[in-house]
Each structure stands twice: as structure tokens, then as C-alpha cells.
Amino acid sequence: MTFEDWGKKYKPVKNHITKHSHLDGIGFESYGKELDFVNKHDKKYIWTVMHGEGCDCGYDENGEHATGCDGDIWLIYNGIGIVNRVCYLVTEKPENKEKMSVTVEY
């Protein structure tokens, strides 16, 4: 499934809290008001974006993966994840499978 197909099927909601967010405005941060918004939803509507194999973007001054670089490969998993997380997505349509993932070259 491509990222576009995923978007058509699950209908991600825009981040209404900040103008500058991951994935062209649909990513939610893992803290503050954005995380509060994510946590208001059933986990069937929440997805976690993580760095995937092949991410060669380097690290920022805090030792974290750089974001938004060319050729970045991200994985989108349903539910709330913590490790290697880039951001969260919230969708209008739920995913009822226990495990579902999509690989995205961004």
C-alpha cells in the first residue's frame, strides 16, 4: 500500500494545533497539546510514524534523528509507539487489525 492509498483509506486529520508539522501538516508531536489531542482518540485511530531501515539523515545537535531530509524512509504503524518515533497521526477511519504497517519514502 502506498502512502497515498493509505491516506485515501484512513483519511488522516490535519494538525490544527500548529502550522508546521510532519508529513505536510498531518503529524502530531509526542508532547504537550498535540499529544493531548492524540490521546483523546481510541488507539484504532492512532498511527505512529517511525524511522525505518535506510534512514541516513544523520542526527541533530541533541543526538536525535534529523527530520524531513531527502530520501528518508519512514514506517507507519497503527497504535501508539515510543521507540524511534517521529510523530503520531490521527485518522477518521479506524484500523481494527492488531498490527498494520506502511512503508513511506518521504
C-alpha positions as CSV (number, residue, x, y, z in Angstrom):
1,M,0.0,0.0,0.0
2,T,1.4,3.4,-0.9
3,F,1.2,6.4,1.4
4,E,-1.4,7.9,-0.9
5,D,-3.5,4.7,-0.8
6,W,-3.2,4.7,3.0
7,G,-4.4,8.4,3.1
8,K,-7.4,7.7,0.9
9,K,-8.4,4.7,3.0
10,Y,-7.9,6.0,6.5
11,K,-8.3,9.8,6.0
12,P,-5.7,11.4,8.3
13,V,-6.8,14.6,10.0
14,K,-4.8,17.8,9.7
15,N,-2.9,19.1,12.7
16,H,-5.0,22.1,13.8
17,I,-2.7,23.0,16.7
18,T,0.4,24.1,14.8
19,K,1.1,25.2,11.2
20,H,4.4,23.4,10.9
21,S,4.1,19.6,11.4
22,H,5.5,16.5,9.8
23,L,4.1,14.9,6.6
24,D,2.6,18.1,5.1
25,G,0.6,19.0,8.1
26,I,-0.8,15.8,9.4
27,G,1.8,14.8,12.0
28,F,1.3,15.4,15.8
29,E,4.2,15.8,18.2
30,S,4.6,13.4,21.2
31,Y,4.2,16.1,23.9
32,G,2.0,19.0,25.0
33,K,-1.3,20.0,23.4
34,E,-0.6,17.8,20.4
35,L,-0.1,14.6,22.5
36,D,-3.2,15.6,24.5
37,F,-5.2,15.7,21.2
38,V,-3.8,12.3,20.1
39,N,-4.6,10.7,23.5
40,K,-8.3,11.7,23.2
41,H,-8.7,9.1,20.4
42,D,-9.2,5.4,20.6
43,K,-5.9,3.6,19.6
44,K,-7.7,2.3,16.4
45,Y,-7.5,5.8,15.0
46,I,-3.9,6.5,16.0
47,W,-0.8,5.7,14.0
48,T,2.9,6.1,14.8
49,V,5.5,7.3,12.3
50,M,8.9,5.8,12.9
51,H,12.3,6.0,11.2
52,G,12.8,2.9,9.0
53,E,15.8,1.0,7.7
54,G,17.8,3.1,5.3
55,C,17.3,6.4,7.2
56,D,20.7,8.0,6.6
57,C,19.6,11.5,7.6
58,G,22.1,11.9,10.4
59,Y,21.5,13.4,13.8
60,D,20.7,16.9,15.1
61,E,22.6,18.7,17.9
62,N,20.6,16.7,20.6
63,G,21.6,13.4,19.1
64,E,18.1,12.8,17.7
65,H,17.4,11.7,14.1
66,A,17.1,14.7,11.8
67,T,13.7,15.1,10.3
68,G,12.4,16.0,6.8
69,C,15.6,15.0,4.9
70,D,15.7,13.8,1.3
71,G,15.4,10.0,0.9
72,D,14.1,9.4,4.4
73,I,12.3,6.1,4.9
74,W,9.6,6.1,7.5
75,L,7.3,3.3,8.7
76,I,3.7,3.9,9.8
77,Y,2.3,1.5,12.4
78,N,-1.2,1.5,13.8
79,G,-1.3,2.3,17.5
80,I,1.0,4.3,19.8
81,G,4.7,3.5,19.6
82,I,7.6,5.1,21.5
83,V,10.9,3.9,20.1
84,N,12.3,5.8,17.0
85,R,9.0,7.7,16.8
86,V,8.9,10.7,14.5
87,C,5.3,11.8,15.2
88,Y,1.7,10.5,15.5
89,L,-1.1,10.5,13.0
90,V,-4.8,10.5,13.8
91,T,-7.3,9.2,11.2
92,E,-11.0,9.5,10.6
93,K,-11.2,5.8,9.8
94,P,-10.1,3.1,12.3
95,E,-7.8,0.1,11.7
96,N,-9.1,-2.9,13.6
97,K,-6.2,-5.2,12.9
98,E,-3.8,-5.7,15.8
99,K,-0.7,-5.0,13.6
100,M,-0.7,-3.0,10.3
101,S,2.2,-1.0,8.7
102,V,3.0,1.1,5.7
103,T,6.5,2.0,4.4
104,V,6.9,5.5,3.1
105,E,9.7,7.1,1.2
106,Y,9.5,10.8,2.0
